[in-house]
Amino acid sequence: MGDTSRLTCLDTTVTMPDGIPLATDVIVADDGEPHPVLLMRTPYGRASVRGNHDAIGMARLGWAVVTQDVRGRWDSPGTFAPFRSERLDGAAAVAWCASQPWSNGAVAMAGGSYNGFTQWLAAAERPAALRVIVPAVAGPTVRDAVYEGGALQLGVFSAWTLGIGAVGGSYDAELVKAAIADLDTWPGVLRSGVENTTLPRISADWHRWLDPDDAELWDPLDAAPALRDEQGAGTRPVGPQPAGYHLAGWHDLFCDATIGGYTLLTGPDVDESVRRRQRLVVGPWSHASLLRRTTGRLDFGVAAQGDFNGIAEEQLAFLTAGIADRDVPAGVRVFVMGANRWLDLPDWPPQTTPTPLFLAGDDALAWEPPQEAGADHYRHDPGDPVPTGGGRTLHPVPPEAGPLDQWDIEERPDVLVYTTGPLERDLTIIGQVRAHVAFASTADVADVTVKLVDLHPDGRAMLVVDSIRRVRTAPGRPGEVEIEVGATAMTFAAGHRIRVEIASSNYPRFDLSPAAEQTVHRGGRAESRIVLPVHHTVEAVRT
């Protein structure tokens, strides 16, 4: 790609179609040659992105590296409305990159979290120059990241919004001070009601975020329809669907959203030329522990650490091949927790045997459906909710995300606990865990939370995956609630037990439903159960 011994650093702006100039940096070899472009758009400051992605190193490899502050953040003027400008602004930034004299016209985008969502939303406009995306811990549909099972992910998005107000924006000093004060008392500040916090002052959309059915807000923030549509919107010309390297963590709050991005571009209706240019890698990480060997209170070994597992090298190889329209590393690579090893798969999800475990009497989790019907009761009190204890969280204060011991939570009277006997042999599950709970509530709206737990022989009850489902009920009348508990890859070792916890709150991870008396029906015709995607036969491990 020419002599890259000398680099040029450009401090410039890119003017959006409505006239707003976005602060943009370019690092490129001073060799007079055109280069492929790596574009990263962020609300967190261009300097942080340059450091995290080694912009100088990438430029020396022949890339023109472009970093840009999104609208209303850091050095870019305008109003920051989370996600809402990233679709058109992102497409305009891609077009600008492709048109510059130092560009060869081919653009890739990279980055994680919000920087990953900027890729999906830009891709929704199908810009002709966008050839590759490398979204980490981010998916194509923003609403699916903000809401889980119908419940608002209150913890992460309240803390994140306060953080946006506290640093990096153009807010006045009084608002910045108030945001910092709210962060300092988080999550206690939420107990007085979000209308009494600085949240609506930081984000004009905050109250709209509280409505999961606001189609005018959420529909434009969904890249999936445009990426499914080969013809594009109307007669507008569209570019190709991009090659994609999708990086996720089993304990990340956007895990299923990231996997959903991969499956969106590898579905049966997608052209083969697009399917074979997608790669999915899922490790044992949380949002904040990406590529580290430890997450929560478990050490997953050297194989989980980014320095030793080849992921960075593979991403670079993917970018290099993808931008040149050559064959890219494809397929799926997942880390199987418990066994602590990587496994290569041709696609996602793998072939598995759906295996139910049934809620039974005496707090048991049974391999066969109990004949005797029964019911378990608890009172849900939003004034004293079940506290968040690890899992797919991203909170500014402890406890941290990931696998934590649930023993103290299991002692609460508003948490139901069901456990198998010790496993005789290892049991591996890979795929989506689902639950079906025969549930009744005295409230019109109720939450059902389900946790899958690995009970160690030493008594540690380590969280594997969990989720929530908000339902409208006919008070007092039972109905089956289906919960997508989440995707995972886990080996329950011989001698361990499998445990399921059921409750109606997980705070502050999720917002709260009204107080109610709750009933879980089991046995007989109820058949409340969790369904595990067993990767090998389960017959030998039954006890």
C-alpha positions in Angstrom: 0.0 0.0 0.0 3.0 2.3 -0.4 5.4 3.9 2.1 3.7 4.2 5.5 6.7 5.4 7.4 5.3 8.9 7.5 1.8 9.6 8.7 -0.5 12.6 8.2 -2.9 13.6 11.0 -5.8 15.7 9.9 -8.1 17.5 12.3 -11.2 18.4 10.3 -15.0 18.4 10.2 -17.5 16.6 8.1 -20.7 18.6 7.4 -23.9 16.6 7.6 -26.8 17.2 5.2 -28.5 19.6 7.6 -25.3 21.7 8.0 -24.0 20.4 11.3 -20.2 19.9 11.2 -19.0 16.8 13.1 -15.5 16.8 14.5 -13.4 14.3 12.7 -9.8 13.1 12.8 -7.9 11.3 10.0 -4.6 9.4 10.4 -3.3 8.1 7.0 0.0 7.4 5.4 1.6 10.4 3.7 2.3 8.5 0.5 -0.1 10.0 -2.0 -1.8 6.6 -2.5 -5.5 5.8 -1.9 -6.2 3.6 1.1 -9.2 1.6 2.5 -10.9 3.5 5.3 -11.6 2.4 8.8 -14.3 4.6 10.3 -15.3 4.7 14.0 -18.0 7.0 15.3 -18.4 7.5 19.0 -20.1 9.5 21.8 -17.1 8.8 24.1 -14.5 11.0 22.5 -12.2 10.5 19.5 -9.1 10.2 21.7 -10.5 7.1 23.5 -11.3 5.4 20.2 -7.9 6.1 18.7 -6.2 4.6 21.7 -8.4 1.5 21.9 -8.0 0.7 18.2 -4.3 1.6 17.8 -5.1 4.1 15.0 -1.4 4.7 14.3 -0.7 1.0 14.0 -3.7 0.5 11.7 -2.5 3.5 9.5 1.0 1.9 9.3 -0.7 -1.2 8.0 -2.2 0.8 5.2 -5.5 2.0 6.5 -6.9 5.5 6.6 -8.3 5.7 10.1 -11.2 8.1 10.6 -12.6 8.8 14.1 -15.6 11.0 14.6 -17.5 12.5 17.5 -21.2 11.9 17.0 -23.6 14.8 16.9 -23.8 16.8 20.2 -20.8 15.0 21.9 -17.4 16.3 22.7 -16.2 18.6 19.8 -19.3 18.0 17.6 -22.1 20.6 17.9 -25.8 19.9 17.7 -28.1 18.1 20.1 -27.3 14.6 21.2 -30.4 12.4 21.0 -29.2 8.9 21.7 -29.1 6.8 18.5 -31.5 9.1 16.6 -28.9 10.8 14.4 -26.7 7.8 13.8 -28.5 6.5 10.8 -28.3 9.5 8.5 -25.1 10.9 10.0 -23.4 7.6 9.7 -24.3 7.1 6.1 -23.1 10.6 5.3 -19.8 10.0 7.1 -19.3 6.8 5.1 -20.0 8.7 1.8 -17.5 11.4 2.9 -14.8 8.8 3.7 -15.3 7.2 0.3 -14.9 10.5 -1.6 -11.6 11.7 -0.1 -8.4 11.8 -2.2 -6.6 9.5 0.3 -9.5 6.9 0.1 -9.8 4.0 -2.4 -13.6 4.2 -2.0 -14.0 1.2 0.3 -15.1 1.8 3.9 -15.2 -0.5 7.0 -16.6 0.4 10.4 -15.5 -0.9 13.8 -16.2 -0.4 17.5 -18.2 -1.8 20.4 -21.3 -0.9 22.4 -22.7 2.4 21.2 -19.9 2.5 18.6 -21.3 -0.8 17.4 -24.8 0.5 17.1 -23.5 3.3 15.0 -22.4 0.7 12.5 -25.7 -1.1 12.3 -27.6 2.2 11.9 -25.3 3.4 9.2 -25.7 0.1 7.5 -29.4 0.5 7.5 -29.0 3.2 4.9 -27.2 0.7 2.7 -24.3 3.1 1.7 -22.6 1.7 -1.4 -19.1 2.2 0.1 -19.7 0.3 3.3 -18.1 -3.1 2.8 -17.4 -4.4 6.3 -18.7 -3.9 9.9 -17.1 -5.2 13.0 -19.8 -4.6 15.7 -18.8 -5.8 19.2 -21.5 -6.2 21.9 -24.2 -4.4 19.8 -27.1 -5.5 17.6 -29.2 -4.1 14.8 -32.3 -3.2 16.8 -31.9 -0.6 19.5 -35.3 -1.3 21.2 -34.2 -4.9 21.8 -31.2 -3.6 23.7 -33.1 -1.1 25.8 -35.9 -3.5 26.7 -35.6 -7.2 27.6 -38.7 -9.4 27.8 -40.8 -6.2 27.9 -39.0 -4.7 30.9 -36.8 -1.6 30.7 -33.1 -2.2 31.4 -33.4 0.6 33.9 -30.0 0.2 35.6 -27.8 0.5 32.6 -29.7 3.1 30.7 -30.3 5.4 33.7 -26.6 5.2 34.7 -25.4 5.6 31.1 -27.6 8.6 30.6 -26.3 10.2 33.8 -22.8 9.5 32.6 -23.5 11.2 29.3 -24.6 14.3 31.2 -21.6 14.2 33.5 -18.8 14.2 30.9 -18.2 15.0 27.3 -21.2 17.0 26.2 -22.2 20.7 25.9 -24.4 20.7 29.0 -24.3 23.7 31.3 -22.2 23.5 34.5 -25.3 23.2 36.8 -26.6 20.2 34.9 -23.2 18.5 34.9 -23.0 18.9 38.6 -26.5 17.5 39.1 -25.7 14.5 36.9 -22.6 13.7 38.9 -24.6 14.0 42.1 -27.2 11.6 40.8 -24.5 9.2 39.8 -23.0 9.4 43.2 -26.3 8.3 44.9 -27.2 5.8 42.1 -29.3 3.7 42.3 -30.9 5.3 45.4 -31.8 8.4 43.4 -34.1 6.3 41.2 -36.4 5.5 44.1 -37.9 9.0 44.1 -39.0 8.5 40.5 -37.1 9.2 37.3 -39.0 12.4 36.8 -37.2 13.8 39.9 -33.7 13.1 38.5 -31.7 14.9 35.8 -32.4 12.1 33.3 -35.1 14.1 31.3 -32.9 17.1 31.3 -30.0 15.2 29.8 -32.0 13.3 27.2 -35.2 14.8 25.8 -36.1 11.3 24.7 -35.9 9.8 28.2 -39.7 9.8 28.8 -40.2 8.3 25.4 -37.8 5.5 26.3 -40.2 4.6 29.0 -42.7 3.6 26.3 -41.7 0.4 24.6 -44.6 0.8 22.1 -43.5 4.2 20.8 -43.1 3.1 17.1 -42.2 6.6 16.0 -39.2 6.5 18.2 -38.1 2.8 17.9 -38.8 1.9 14.2 -36.1 4.2 12.7 -33.7 2.7 15.2 -34.1 -0.8 13.8 -31.7 -1.7 11.0 -33.1 -5.1 10.5 -35.9 -4.3 8.0 -33.5 -2.4 5.7 -30.9 -5.1 5.8 -33.4 -7.8 5.1 -34.7 -5.9 2.0 -32.6 -6.6 -1.0 -34.4 -3.9 -3.0 -34.1 -1.1 -0.5 -36.7 1.5 0.3 -38.6 2.5 -2.9 -36.4 3.3 -5.8 -33.4 4.5 -3.7 -30.3 2.7 -4.9 -28.7 0.6 -2.1 -25.3 -0.8 -1.5 -24.5 -4.5 -0.7 -25.1 -6.0 2.7 -21.8 -5.8 4.5 -19.5 -8.6 5.7 -19.7 -8.7 9.5 -17.5 -9.8 12.4 -19.9 -10.1 15.4 -18.2 -10.3 18.8 -20.3 -11.1 21.9 -20.0 -12.1 25.6 -22.2 -14.7 27.3 -22.5 -12.3 30.3 -23.0 -9.2 28.3 -26.3 -7.4 28.4 -26.3 -7.2 24.5 -25.4 -10.9 24.0 -28.6 -12.0 22.4 -28.8 -8.7 20.4 -25.3 -9.3 19.0 -26.2 -12.9 18.1 -29.3 -11.6 16.5 -27.2 -9.4 14.2 -25.3 -12.5 13.0 -28.4 -14.6 12.4 -30.0 -11.6 10.6 -27.3 -11.8 8.0 -27.1 -15.6 7.9 -30.8 -16.5 7.7 -32.2 -18.9 5.1 -33.5 -16.0 3.0 -30.2 -14.3 2.8 -28.0 -14.6 -0.3 -25.2 -17.1 0.1 -22.7 -14.5 -0.8 -23.7 -12.5 2.3 -24.0 -15.6 4.6 -20.4 -16.8 3.9 -19.1 -13.3 4.9 -20.3 -13.4 8.5 -18.4 -14.5 11.6 -19.7 -14.9 15.2 -17.4 -15.2 18.2 -18.8 -15.4 21.7 -16.6 -15.5 24.8 -17.3 -15.8 28.6 -17.2 -12.0 29.1 -19.4 -9.3 30.4 -19.7 -5.8 28.8 -16.9 -4.4 30.9 -14.7 -7.6 30.9 -14.5 -8.1 27.1 -11.5 -10.3 26.2 -10.4 -10.8 29.8 -9.9 -14.1 31.5 -12.0 -13.3 34.6 -15.7 -12.3 34.7 -17.6 -11.9 37.8 -16.2 -14.4 40.4 -15.0 -17.0 37.9 -11.6 -17.3 36.2 -12.1 -18.8 32.7 -8.4 -19.4 32.1 -5.8 -18.1 29.7 -7.9 -19.3 26.7 -10.5 -16.6 27.5 -7.9 -13.7 27.4 -7.7 -11.7 24.2 -3.9 -11.6 24.2 -3.8 -15.4 23.9 -6.8 -16.5 21.8 -6.0 -14.9 18.5 -9.2 -12.8 18.3 -7.5 -9.5 17.6 -5.5 -11.1 14.8 -8.6 -12.7 13.4 -10.5 -9.4 13.4 -7.7 -7.7 11.5 -7.6 -10.6 9.0 -11.3 -10.3 8.6 -11.1 -6.5 8.0 -8.2 -6.9 5.5 -9.9 -9.6 3.5 -13.4 -8.2 3.7 -12.4 -4.7 2.5 -10.7 -6.3 -0.5 -13.7 -8.5 -1.2 -11.8 -11.7 -0.6 -12.9 -14.7 1.4 -13.2 -13.9 5.2 -13.0 -16.2 8.2 -16.6 -17.3 8.6 -18.7 -19.6 10.9 -19.1 -19.6 14.7 -16.6 -19.9 17.5 -18.0 -20.1 21.1 -16.4 -20.5 24.5 -17.9 -23.3 26.5 -17.9 -22.2 30.1 -17.4 -24.9 32.7 -15.2 -26.8 30.3 -13.4 -23.6 29.6 -12.6 -24.4 26.0 -13.4 -22.9 22.5 -15.6 -24.8 20.1 -16.0 -24.2 16.4 -19.4 -24.6 14.9 -20.6 -24.2 11.3 -23.5 -22.0 12.2 -25.7 -20.8 15.0 -27.7 -22.3 16.7 -26.0 -25.7 16.6 -28.0 -29.0 16.5 -29.1 -29.8 20.1 -31.6 -31.8 22.0 -34.3 -29.7 23.8 -34.3 -31.2 27.2 -36.9 -30.1 29.8 -36.3 -30.0 33.6 -39.6 -29.7 35.5 -40.4 -27.8 38.6 -41.5 -30.3 41.3 -42.4 -30.5 45.0 -39.8 -30.2 47.8 -37.9 -27.6 45.8 -36.8 -30.2 43.2 -36.0 -29.9 39.6 -37.0 -33.2 37.9 -36.1 -34.9 34.6 -39.6 -36.3 34.3 -42.9 -34.3 34.7 -44.3 -34.7 38.2 -47.7 -36.4 38.3 -48.7 -34.6 41.5 -49.9 -31.0 41.0 -48.8 -28.3 43.4 -48.2 -24.6 43.7 -45.6 -22.2 45.3 -46.4 -18.7 46.5 -44.5 -15.5 47.2 -45.3 -11.8 47.6 -43.6 -9.4 45.2 -43.0 -6.0 46.9 -41.5 -3.3 44.7 -40.5 -1.4 47.9 -38.2 -4.3 48.7 -37.3 -5.9 45.4 -34.9 -8.8 44.7 -31.5 -7.1 44.2 -29.5 -7.6 41.1 -26.7 -10.0 41.8 -24.5 -10.2 38.7 -25.7 -11.4 35.3 -26.0 -9.3 32.2 -25.6 -6.0 33.8 -23.5 -2.8 33.4 -23.8 -0.8 36.5 -21.5 1.9 37.9 -21.3 0.4 41.4 -20.9 -3.2 42.7 -21.9 -5.9 42.4 -20.1 -6.5 39.1 -21.6 -8.3 36.1 -21.3 -12.0 35.3 -21.3 -15.2 37.4 -21.8 -14.3 41.1 -22.8 -16.6 44.0 -26.6 -16.3 44.4 -26.8 -17.8 47.9 -27.9 -14.6 49.7 -30.6 -13.9 47.1 -31.8 -17.5 47.4 -32.5 -17.0 51.1 -35.2 -14.4 50.3 -38.9 -15.4 50.8 -39.8 -13.9 47.4 -37.4 -16.2 45.4 -38.4 -19.8 44.5 -35.5 -22.2 44.2 -35.6 -25.6 42.4 -32.6 -28.0 42.2 -31.6 -31.3 40.6 -29.6 -34.0 42.2 -25.9 -34.3 41.5 -25.0 -35.0 37.9 -23.3 -38.3 37.2 -21.6 -37.0 34.1 -20.9 -33.7 32.5 -23.8 -32.0 30.7 -23.2 -29.4 28.0 -25.7 -27.0 26.7 -25.2 -24.7 23.8 -28.0 -22.4 22.5 -31.0 -20.6 23.7 -32.4 -21.5 27.1 -36.2 -21.2 27.4 -38.6 -21.5 30.3 -42.4 -22.1 30.5 -43.9 -21.2 33.8 -47.6 -21.7 34.8 -48.0 -18.4 36.6 -50.8 -16.4 38.3 -50.7 -12.9 39.8 -53.1 -10.7 41.7 -51.9 -7.7 39.6 -52.8 -6.8 36.0 -49.1 -6.5 35.0 -46.5 -8.8 36.5 -42.9 -9.9 35.9 -41.5 -13.4 35.9 -37.7 -13.6 36.3 -35.8 -16.9 35.7 -32.2 -17.7 36.5 -30.3 -20.8 35.5 -27.6 -21.5 38.1 -24.7 -23.9 38.4 -24.6 -25.3 42.0 -21.1 -26.3 42.8 -20.3 -29.1 45.3 -18.8 -26.5 47.7 -22.2 -24.7 47.8 -21.5 -21.8 45.5 -24.6 -21.1 43.3 -23.0 -19.4 40.3 -25.3 -17.6 37.9 -25.2 -18.9 34.3 -27.9 -16.9 32.5 -31.1 -15.1 33.4 -33.8 -12.9 32.0 -37.3 -11.5 32.6 -40.8 -11.5 31.0 -43.4 -8.8 31.7 -46.9 -10.0 31.1 -50.5 -8.8 31.4 -52.5 -11.2 33.4 -56.1 -11.9 34.3 -55.7 -11.5 38.1 -55.9 -14.8 39.9 -56.1 -16.9 36.7 -53.0 -18.9 35.8 -51.5 -18.8 32.3 -48.3 -20.1 30.7 -45.5 -17.5 30.6 -42.8 -18.2 28.1 -39.4 -16.7 28.9 -36.4 -16.5 26.6 -33.8 -16.9 29.3 -30.9 -16.3 27.0 -28.2 -18.0 24.8 -25.3 -19.6 26.5 -22.7 -22.3 26.2 -22.0 -24.1 29.5 -20.8 -27.5 30.8 -22.3 -28.5 34.1 -19.6 -30.7 35.5 -20.3 -34.1 37.1 -21.1 -33.7 40.8 -22.6 -30.3 40.2 -26.4 -29.6 40.4 -28.6 -27.6 38.0 -30.7 -24.9 39.8 -33.5 -22.6 38.7 -34.6 -19.5 40.5 -38.0 -17.8 39.9 -39.0 -14.3 41.2 -40.7 -11.1 40.1 -37.9 -8.5 40.3 -34.2 -8.0 39.6 -33.5 -4.4 40.6 -32.0 -2.1 39.5 -31.2 -4.1 36.4 -34.9 -3.9 35.4 -37.7 -1.5 36.3 -40.4 -2.7 38.6 -43.9 -4.1 38.3 -46.7 -3.5 40.8 -47.0 -5.2 44.2 -48.8 -8.6 44.0 -49.2 -12.0 45.3 -47.7 -14.5 42.9 -48.2 -18.2 42.3 -46.2 -20.7 40.3 -48.1 -23.9 39.5 -46.1 -27.1 38.9 -46.8 -30.7 38.3 -49.9 -32.3 36.9 -51.1 -30.4 33.8 -49.1 -27.3 34.7 -45.6 -28.7 33.6 -43.7 -25.6 34.5 -40.2 -26.3 33.2 -36.9 -24.9 31.9 -35.8 -26.3 28.5 -32.0 -26.8 28.0 -30.4 -27.1 24.6 -28.3 -30.2 25.4 -25.4 -30.6 23.0 -25.1 -34.3 23.7 -27.4 -37.0 25.0 -28.8 -36.4 28.5 -29.6 -40.0 29.3 -26.3 -40.8 31.1 -26.5 -37.8 33.5 -29.9 -38.4 34.9 -30.1 -39.2 38.6 
